Structure formats: structure tokens, C-alpha cells
Amino acid sequence: MMCSVSTKNSCTSLQDIDYYYYYYYYYYYYYYLYYFYYYYYYYYYYYYCCCCCCCCCC
């Protein structure tokens, strides 16, 4: 148990705190991973396929 110094009655376990931070860590991790792949395929489609392969180069 880890108790706050300011209030004696507010005690939270370390497992709850670890769960809290891991939850938001993985939430933002998959959030930015989603947008990474989104812009990656956007870049691939519009710049590689339309400009280099479909329209201009090929």
C-alpha cells in the first residue's frame, strides 16, 4: 500500500497505479500507431501509386 502524505485516508495500491499508467501508455501507443499507418498508406497511395506508378512514371 502507498499512502498519500497529505491525506491519511487516501491509500492506493501500487498495482492500481501501475495499471493506470500502463493503460494510458498502451492507449496512446496504439493511437499513434494507428495514425502512423494511416499516413503511411496515404503517402504510399498518393505519392507512389498515383504519381510514380499509375500516372507519371509508368
PDB file of N, CA, C and O in Angstrom:
ATOM      1  N   MET A   1       0.840  -1.197   0.000  1.00  0.00           N
ATOM      2  CA  MET A   1       0.000   0.000   0.000  1.00  0.00           C
ATOM      3  C   MET A   1       0.881   1.254   0.000  1.00  0.00           C
ATOM      4  O   MET A   1       1.925   1.303   0.650  1.00  0.00           O
ATOM      5  N   MET A   2       0.437   2.244  -0.733  1.00  0.00           N
ATOM      6  CA  MET A   2       1.148   3.513  -0.755  1.00  0.00           C
ATOM      7  C   MET A   2       0.172   4.606  -0.361  1.00  0.00           C
ATOM      8  O   MET A   2      -0.836   4.822  -1.035  1.00  0.00           O
ATOM      9  N   CYS A   3       0.471   5.292   0.725  1.00  0.00           N
ATOM     10  CA  CYS A   3      -0.456   6.285   1.260  1.00  0.00           C
ATOM     11  C   CYS A   3       0.054   7.676   0.952  1.00  0.00           C
ATOM     12  O   CYS A   3       1.257   7.935   0.933  1.00  0.00           O
ATOM     13  N   SER A   4      -0.884   8.551   0.715  1.00  0.00           N
ATOM     14  CA  SER A   4      -0.536   9.938   0.473  1.00  0.00           C
ATOM     15  C   SER A   4      -0.154  10.602   1.786  1.00  0.00           C
ATOM     16  O   SER A   4      -0.684  10.264   2.845  1.00  0.00           O
ATOM     17  N   VAL A   5       0.762  11.540   1.706  1.00  0.00           N
ATOM     18  CA  VAL A   5       1.223  12.204   2.916  1.00  0.00           C
ATOM     19  C   VAL A   5       0.210  13.247   3.373  1.00  0.00           C
ATOM     20  O   VAL A   5       0.026  13.459   4.572  1.00  0.00           O
ATOM     21  N   SER A   6      -0.438  13.887   2.429  1.00  0.00           N
ATOM     22  CA  SER A   6      -1.347  14.978   2.788  1.00  0.00           C
ATOM     23  C   SER A   6      -2.619  14.467   3.455  1.00  0.00           C
ATOM     24  O   SER A   6      -3.062  15.021   4.460  1.00  0.00           O
ATOM     25  N   THR A   7      -3.199  13.425   2.904  1.00  0.00           N
ATOM     26  CA  THR A   7      -4.427  12.874   3.491  1.00  0.00           C
ATOM     27  C   THR A   7      -4.155  11.444   3.929  1.00  0.00           C
ATOM     28  O   THR A   7      -3.670  10.632   3.140  1.00  0.00           O
ATOM     29  N   LYS A   8      -4.455  11.142   5.143  1.00  0.00           N
ATOM     30  CA  LYS A   8      -4.136   9.838   5.697  1.00  0.00           C
ATOM     31  C   LYS A   8      -5.068   8.748   5.176  1.00  0.00           C
ATOM     32  O   LYS A   8      -4.686   7.578   5.141  1.00  0.00           O
ATOM     33  N   ASN A   9      -6.280   9.110   4.771  1.00  0.00           N
ATOM     34  CA  ASN A   9      -7.257   8.106   4.372  1.00  0.00           C
ATOM     35  C   ASN A   9      -7.150   7.730   2.897  1.00  0.00           C
ATOM     36  O   ASN A   9      -7.769   6.754   2.474  1.00  0.00           O
ATOM     37  N   SER A  10      -6.401   8.461   2.121  1.00  0.00           N
ATOM     38  CA  SER A  10      -6.325   8.163   0.684  1.00  0.00           C
ATOM     39  C   SER A  10      -5.146   7.237   0.425  1.00  0.00           C
ATOM     40  O   SER A  10      -3.999   7.675   0.331  1.00  0.00           O
ATOM     41  N   CYS A  11      -5.443   5.978   0.314  1.00  0.00           N
ATOM     42  CA  CYS A  11      -4.417   4.979   0.069  1.00  0.00           C
ATOM     43  C   CYS A  11      -4.750   4.249  -1.224  1.00  0.00           C
ATOM     44  O   CYS A  11      -5.884   3.819  -1.435  1.00  0.00           O
ATOM     45  N   THR A  12      -3.767   4.117  -2.069  1.00  0.00           N
ATOM     46  CA  THR A  12      -3.935   3.356  -3.305  1.00  0.00           C
ATOM     47  C   THR A  12      -2.812   2.353  -3.416  1.00  0.00           C
ATOM     48  O   THR A  12      -1.674   2.616  -3.026  1.00  0.00           O
ATOM     49  N   SER A  13      -3.149   1.216  -3.949  1.00  0.00           N
ATOM     50  CA  SER A  13      -2.141   0.188  -4.098  1.00  0.00           C
ATOM     51  C   SER A  13      -1.253   0.491  -5.291  1.00  0.00           C
ATOM     52  O   SER A  13      -1.639   1.238  -6.190  1.00  0.00           O
ATOM     53  N   LEU A  14      -0.080  -0.082  -5.294  1.00  0.00           N
ATOM     54  CA  LEU A  14       0.850   0.132  -6.394  1.00  0.00           C
ATOM     55  C   LEU A  14       0.385  -0.546  -7.663  1.00  0.00           C
ATOM     56  O   LEU A  14       0.716  -0.099  -8.762  1.00  0.00           O
ATOM     57  N   GLN A  15      -0.370  -1.608  -7.530  1.00  0.00           N
ATOM     58  CA  GLN A  15      -0.872  -2.291  -8.718  1.00  0.00           C
ATOM     59  C   GLN A  15      -1.907  -1.435  -9.448  1.00  0.00           C
ATOM     60  O   GLN A  15      -1.966  -1.444 -10.678  1.00  0.00           O
ATOM     61  N   ASP A  16      -2.710  -0.706  -8.705  1.00  0.00           N
ATOM     62  CA  ASP A  16      -3.680   0.180  -9.354  1.00  0.00           C
ATOM     63  C   ASP A  16      -2.984   1.304 -10.097  1.00  0.00           C
ATOM     64  O   ASP A  16      -3.409   1.693 -11.185  1.00  0.00           O
ATOM     65  N   ILE A  17      -1.929   1.820  -9.520  1.00  0.00           N
ATOM     66  CA  ILE A  17      -1.189   2.904 -10.176  1.00  0.00           C
ATOM     67  C   ILE A  17      -0.476   2.374 -11.412  1.00  0.00           C
ATOM     68  O   ILE A  17      -0.457   3.036 -12.450  1.00  0.00           O
ATOM     69  N   ASP A  18       0.101   1.199 -11.309  1.00  0.00           N
ATOM     70  CA  ASP A  18       0.755   0.608 -12.474  1.00  0.00           C
ATOM     71  C   ASP A  18      -0.249   0.318 -13.580  1.00  0.00           C
ATOM     72  O   ASP A  18       0.038   0.558 -14.753  1.00  0.00           O
ATOM     73  N   TYR A  19      -1.392  -0.182 -13.232  1.00  0.00           N
ATOM     74  CA  TYR A  19      -2.434  -0.441 -14.220  1.00  0.00           C
ATOM     75  C   TYR A  19      -2.892   0.844 -14.894  1.00  0.00           C
ATOM     76  O   TYR A  19      -3.151   0.866 -16.097  1.00  0.00           O
ATOM     77  N   TYR A  20      -2.990   1.908 -14.116  1.00  0.00           N
ATOM     78  CA  TYR A  20      -3.411   3.197 -14.660  1.00  0.00           C
ATOM     79  C   TYR A  20      -2.423   3.695 -15.706  1.00  0.00           C
ATOM     80  O   TYR A  20      -2.824   4.097 -16.799  1.00  0.00           O
ATOM     81  N   TYR A  21      -1.145   3.671 -15.379  1.00  0.00           N
ATOM     82  CA  TYR A  21      -0.159   4.185 -16.324  1.00  0.00           C
ATOM     83  C   TYR A  21       0.027   3.273 -17.513  1.00  0.00           C
ATOM     84  O   TYR A  21       0.211   3.765 -18.627  1.00  0.00           O
ATOM     85  N   TYR A  22      -0.011   1.981 -17.332  1.00  0.00           N
ATOM     86  CA  TYR A  22       0.103   1.078 -18.478  1.00  0.00           C
ATOM     87  C   TYR A  22      -1.097   1.169 -19.403  1.00  0.00           C
ATOM     88  O   TYR A  22      -0.975   1.002 -20.617  1.00  0.00           O
ATOM     89  N   TYR A  23      -2.245   1.434 -18.826  1.00  0.00           N
ATOM     90  CA  TYR A  23      -3.440   1.578 -19.654  1.00  0.00           C
ATOM     91  C   TYR A  23      -3.302   2.765 -20.594  1.00  0.00           C
ATOM     92  O   TYR A  23      -3.532   2.638 -21.797  1.00  0.00           O
ATOM     93  N   TYR A  24      -2.930   3.914 -20.053  1.00  0.00           N
ATOM     94  CA  TYR A  24      -2.772   5.099 -20.915  1.00  0.00           C
ATOM     95  C   TYR A  24      -1.559   5.001 -21.820  1.00  0.00           C
ATOM     96  O   TYR A  24      -1.547   5.579 -22.907  1.00  0.00           O
ATOM     97  N   TYR A  25      -0.547   4.283 -21.388  1.00  0.00           N
ATOM     98  CA  TYR A  25       0.613   4.093 -22.246  1.00  0.00           C
ATOM     99  C   TYR A  25       0.235   3.316 -23.498  1.00  0.00           C
ATOM    100  O   TYR A  25       0.558   3.727 -24.613  1.00  0.00           O
ATOM    101  N   TYR A  26      -0.449   2.197 -23.312  1.00  0.00           N
ATOM    102  CA  TYR A  26      -0.852   1.410 -24.470  1.00  0.00           C
ATOM    103  C   TYR A  26      -1.958   2.085 -25.275  1.00  0.00           C
ATOM    104  O   TYR A  26      -2.066   1.867 -26.481  1.00  0.00           O
ATOM    105  N   TYR A  27      -2.761   2.886 -24.633  1.00  0.00           N
ATOM    106  CA  TYR A  27      -3.796   3.616 -25.367  1.00  0.00           C
ATOM    107  C   TYR A  27      -3.169   4.595 -26.351  1.00  0.00           C
ATOM    108  O   TYR A  27      -3.513   4.601 -27.533  1.00  0.00           O
ATOM    109  N   TYR A  28      -2.255   5.417 -25.866  1.00  0.00           N
ATOM    110  CA  TYR A  28      -1.609   6.366 -26.767  1.00  0.00           C
ATOM    111  C   TYR A  28      -0.649   5.695 -27.719  1.00  0.00           C
ATOM    112  O   TYR A  28      -0.390   6.205 -28.809  1.00  0.00           O
ATOM    113  N   TYR A  29      -0.119   4.554 -27.316  1.00  0.00           N
ATOM    114  CA  TYR A  29       0.757   3.817 -28.220  1.00  0.00           C
ATOM    115  C   TYR A  29      -0.010   3.354 -29.452  1.00  0.00           C
ATOM    116  O   TYR A  29       0.426   3.612 -30.574  1.00  0.00           O
ATOM    117  N   TYR A  30      -1.133   2.682 -29.272  1.00  0.00           N
ATOM    118  CA  TYR A  30      -1.933   2.233 -30.413  1.00  0.00           C
ATOM    119  C   TYR A  30      -2.623   3.383 -31.137  1.00  0.00           C
ATOM    120  O   TYR A  30      -2.941   3.285 -32.322  1.00  0.00           O
ATOM    121  N   TYR A  31      -2.848   4.462 -30.417  1.00  0.00           N
ATOM    122  CA  TYR A  31      -3.433   5.643 -31.059  1.00  0.00           C
ATOM    123  C   TYR A  31      -2.467   6.229 -32.090  1.00  0.00           C
ATOM    124  O   TYR A  31      -2.850   6.479 -33.232  1.00  0.00           O
ATOM    125  N   TYR A  32      -1.229   6.445 -31.688  1.00  0.00           N
ATOM    126  CA  TYR A  32      -0.251   6.982 -32.646  1.00  0.00           C
ATOM    127  C   TYR A  32       0.186   5.946 -33.666  1.00  0.00           C
ATOM    128  O   TYR A  32       0.570   6.302 -34.780  1.00  0.00           O
ATOM    129  N   LEU A  33       0.134   4.693 -33.311  1.00  0.00           N
ATOM    130  CA  LEU A  33       0.445   3.655 -34.284  1.00  0.00           C
ATOM    131  C   LEU A  33      -0.611   3.591 -35.380  1.00  0.00           C
ATOM    132  O   LEU A  33      -0.298   3.337 -36.543  1.00  0.00           O
ATOM    133  N   TYR A  34      -1.857   3.822 -34.999  1.00  0.00           N
ATOM    134  CA  TYR A  34      -2.934   3.859 -35.973  1.00  0.00           C
ATOM    135  C   TYR A  34      -2.726   4.999 -36.969  1.00  0.00           C
ATOM    136  O   TYR A  34      -2.817   4.800 -38.181  1.00  0.00           O
ATOM    137  N   TYR A  35      -2.450   6.180 -36.453  1.00  0.00           N
ATOM    138  CA  TYR A  35      -2.234   7.317 -37.361  1.00  0.00           C
ATOM    139  C   TYR A  35      -0.941   7.207 -38.138  1.00  0.00           C
ATOM    140  O   TYR A  35      -0.826   7.773 -39.225  1.00  0.00           O
ATOM    141  N   PHE A  36       0.022   6.500 -37.612  1.00  0.00           N
ATOM    142  CA  PHE A  36       1.247   6.275 -38.367  1.00  0.00           C
ATOM    143  C   PHE A  36       0.967   5.448 -39.609  1.00  0.00           C
ATOM    144  O   PHE A  36       1.402   5.795 -40.707  1.00  0.00           O
ATOM    145  N   TYR A  37       0.239   4.351 -39.431  1.00  0.00           N
ATOM    146  CA  TYR A  37      -0.104   3.541 -40.594  1.00  0.00           C
ATOM    147  C   TYR A  37      -1.089   4.243 -41.518  1.00  0.00           C
ATOM    148  O   TYR A  37      -1.076   4.008 -42.727  1.00  0.00           O
ATOM    149  N   TYR A  38      -1.920   5.078 -40.982  1.00  0.00           N
ATOM    150  CA  TYR A  38      -2.857   5.819 -41.819  1.00  0.00           C
ATOM    151  C   TYR A  38      -2.109   6.753 -42.764  1.00  0.00           C
ATOM    152  O   TYR A  38      -2.351   6.744 -43.971  1.00  0.00           O
ATOM    153  N   TYR A  39      -1.214   7.545 -42.224  1.00  0.00           N
ATOM    154  CA  TYR A  39      -0.460   8.456 -43.084  1.00  0.00           C
ATOM    155  C   TYR A  39       0.564   7.732 -43.934  1.00  0.00           C
ATOM    156  O   TYR A  39       0.962   8.217 -44.993  1.00  0.00           O
ATOM    157  N   TYR A  40       0.986   6.575 -43.467  1.00  0.00           N
ATOM    158  CA  TYR A  40       1.908   5.800 -44.289  1.00  0.00           C
ATOM    159  C   TYR A  40       1.222   5.319 -45.552  1.00  0.00           C
ATOM    160  O   TYR A  40       1.767   5.486 -46.643  1.00  0.00           O
ATOM    161  N   TYR A  41       0.044   4.726 -45.438  1.00  0.00           N
ATOM    162  CA  TYR A  41      -0.681   4.272 -46.628  1.00  0.00           C
ATOM    163  C   TYR A  41      -1.201   5.436 -47.460  1.00  0.00           C
ATOM    164  O   TYR A  41      -1.327   5.324 -48.679  1.00  0.00           O
ATOM    165  N   TYR A  42      -1.497   6.535 -46.816  1.00  0.00           N
ATOM    166  CA  TYR A  42      -1.865   7.737 -47.568  1.00  0.00           C
ATOM    167  C   TYR A  42      -0.699   8.197 -48.436  1.00  0.00           C
ATOM    168  O   TYR A  42      -0.875   8.519 -49.611  1.00  0.00           O
ATOM    169  N   TYR A  43       0.474   8.223 -47.851  1.00  0.00           N
ATOM    170  CA  TYR A  43       1.661   8.617 -48.600  1.00  0.00           C
ATOM    171  C   TYR A  43       1.968   7.624 -49.721  1.00  0.00           C
ATOM    172  O   TYR A  43       2.315   8.017 -50.835  1.00  0.00           O
ATOM    173  N   TYR A  44       1.838   6.347 -49.414  1.00  0.00           N
ATOM    174  CA  TYR A  44       2.118   5.316 -50.402  1.00  0.00           C
ATOM    175  C   TYR A  44       1.154   5.398 -51.572  1.00  0.00           C
ATOM    176  O   TYR A  44       1.562   5.264 -52.726  1.00  0.00           O
ATOM    177  N   TYR A  45      -0.105   5.613 -51.285  1.00  0.00           N
ATOM    178  CA  TYR A  45      -1.109   5.609 -52.351  1.00  0.00           C
ATOM    179  C   TYR A  45      -0.984   6.841 -53.237  1.00  0.00           C
ATOM    180  O   TYR A  45      -0.940   6.716 -54.461  1.00  0.00           O
ATOM    181  N   TYR A  46      -0.926   8.016 -52.645  1.00  0.00           N
ATOM    182  CA  TYR A  46      -0.983   9.243 -53.438  1.00  0.00           C
ATOM    183  C   TYR A  46       0.350   9.628 -54.058  1.00  0.00           C
ATOM    184  O   TYR A  46       0.382  10.245 -55.123  1.00  0.00           O
ATOM    185  N   TYR A  47       1.449   9.273 -53.403  1.00  0.00           N
ATOM    186  CA  TYR A  47       2.732   9.699 -53.936  1.00  0.00           C
ATOM    187  C   TYR A  47       3.435   8.608 -54.730  1.00  0.00           C
ATOM    188  O   TYR A  47       4.124   8.889 -55.711  1.00  0.00           O
ATOM    189  N   TYR A  48       3.261   7.372 -54.306  1.00  0.00           N
ATOM    190  CA  TYR A  48       3.920   6.290 -55.034  1.00  0.00           C
ATOM    191  C   TYR A  48       3.047   5.780 -56.168  1.00  0.00           C
ATOM    192  O   TYR A  48       3.499   5.692 -57.309  1.00  0.00           O
ATOM    193  N   CYS A  49       1.812   5.445 -55.866  1.00  0.00           N
ATOM    194  CA  CYS A  49       0.943   4.840 -56.868  1.00  0.00           C
ATOM    195  C   CYS A  49       0.478   5.876 -57.891  1.00  0.00           C
ATOM    196  O   CYS A  49       0.639   5.663 -59.092  1.00  0.00           O
ATOM    197  N   CYS A  50      -0.083   6.969 -57.448  1.00  0.00           N
ATOM    198  CA  CYS A  50      -0.665   7.927 -58.392  1.00  0.00           C
ATOM    199  C   CYS A  50       0.400   8.738 -59.115  1.00  0.00           C
ATOM    200  O   CYS A  50       0.243   9.040 -60.298  1.00  0.00           O
ATOM    201  N   CYS A  51       1.461   9.091 -58.442  1.00  0.00           N
ATOM    202  CA  CYS A  51       2.454   9.954 -59.078  1.00  0.00           C
ATOM    203  C   CYS A  51       3.540   9.160 -59.793  1.00  0.00           C
ATOM    204  O   CYS A  51       3.925   9.510 -60.909  1.00  0.00           O
ATOM    205  N   CYS A  52       4.031   8.112 -59.177  1.00  0.00           N
ATOM    206  CA  CYS A  52       5.183   7.414 -59.739  1.00  0.00           C
ATOM    207  C   CYS A  52       4.806   6.215 -60.595  1.00  0.00           C
ATOM    208  O   CYS A  52       5.529   5.866 -61.529  1.00  0.00           O
ATOM    209  N   CYS A  53       3.694   5.589 -60.289  1.00  0.00           N
ATOM    210  CA  CYS A  53       3.381   4.348 -60.988  1.00  0.00           C
ATOM    211  C   CYS A  53       2.211   4.509 -61.960  1.00  0.00           C
ATOM    212  O   CYS A  53       2.335   4.186 -63.141  1.00  0.00           O
ATOM    213  N   CYS A  54       1.099   4.997 -61.476  1.00  0.00           N
ATOM    214  CA  CYS A  54      -0.120   4.993 -62.294  1.00  0.00           C
ATOM    215  C   CYS A  54      -0.125   6.115 -63.329  1.00  0.00           C
ATOM    216  O   CYS A  54      -0.458   5.888 -64.493  1.00  0.00           O
ATOM    217  N   CYS A  55       0.240   7.313 -62.910  1.00  0.00           N
ATOM    218  CA  CYS A  55       0.035   8.472 -63.780  1.00  0.00           C
ATOM    219  C   CYS A  55       1.312   8.908 -64.495  1.00  0.00           C
ATOM    220  O   CYS A  55       1.318   9.086 -65.713  1.00  0.00           O
ATOM    221  N   CYS A  56       2.393   9.081 -63.730  1.00  0.00           N
ATOM    222  CA  CYS A  56       3.552   9.767 -64.288  1.00  0.00           C
ATOM    223  C   CYS A  56       4.598   8.819 -64.842  1.00  0.00           C
ATOM    224  O   CYS A  56       4.920   8.862 -66.030  1.00  0.00           O
ATOM    225  N   CYS A  57       5.128   7.959 -63.978  1.00  0.00           N
ATOM    226  CA  CYS A  57       6.301   7.173 -64.358  1.00  0.00           C
ATOM    227  C   CYS A  57       5.951   5.978 -65.225  1.00  0.00           C
ATOM    228  O   CYS A  57       6.645   5.684 -66.199  1.00  0.00           O
ATOM    229  N   CYS A  58       4.883   5.294 -64.874  1.00  0.00           N
ATOM    230  CA  CYS A  58       4.522   4.080 -65.627  1.00  0.00           C
ATOM    231  C   CYS A  58       3.585   4.431 -66.767  1.00  0.00           C
ATOM    232  O   CYS A  58       3.167   3.549 -67.517  1.00  0.00           O
TER     233      CYS A  58
END
